[in-house]
């Protein structure tokens, strides 16, 4: 099995896609006016308009209501990314070292999903990610 993507359902798909293009520095592939993907080496971030929910069943997803997941993006230089993004996003947590060895900071996307950028910082964390 291969983990392929995470899909966000958005009230304003254009704003969400523009936001994630800015964060990831990756252009979205618009597969339909109501659906776009930001394809990255390890997985894909899919963004669907609220209009697509009916394709899966009414009420199966609701934009702006996620408070259980954190979208995490691994970066090479956490301090450089923090400097680049701090004027463009509302930082919730400044850069800090987590107990498992990653340096990270967090912010929310335009519809409230928590986003974290991180990099392995300790020798143990670097070794863990090198093995993947």
C-alpha positions, 0 to 999 in steps of 0.5 A: 500500500502507498499513502498517496494524498491528503485532501482538504475540502475548501469553501474558497478553493482558489484562496486555499490553492494559492496559499499552499502554492506559496507555502510549498513553492509548488504550482498546483495542477488544476485537474478540474475547476473544483479540484487541484493537486500540489504534487510533492515527492513524498505525497500529494496535497489535494484540494477540492471545492465544497461542491465535490462533497456531493460526489462522496455523499452529502455531509461526508466532509465539511470545510473549515471544521478540522481540528484533529489533523496537522499537515506537516511539511519537512524542509531543509532549513527551518529558520529560513522558512520561518523567516520567509513565511512569518510575514505571510501567515499567522504564526501560532508557534514559533520555532522550537525543538520538539521532544522527538528531535524535530525543530518546527513551527506552526500556523493555520491555513485560510480555512483553519487547518493546522500546518507545521513545517519541520526539520530533523534537528537532533542526531537521532531525528536525522538518523530516523529520517535518513533511514526512510 
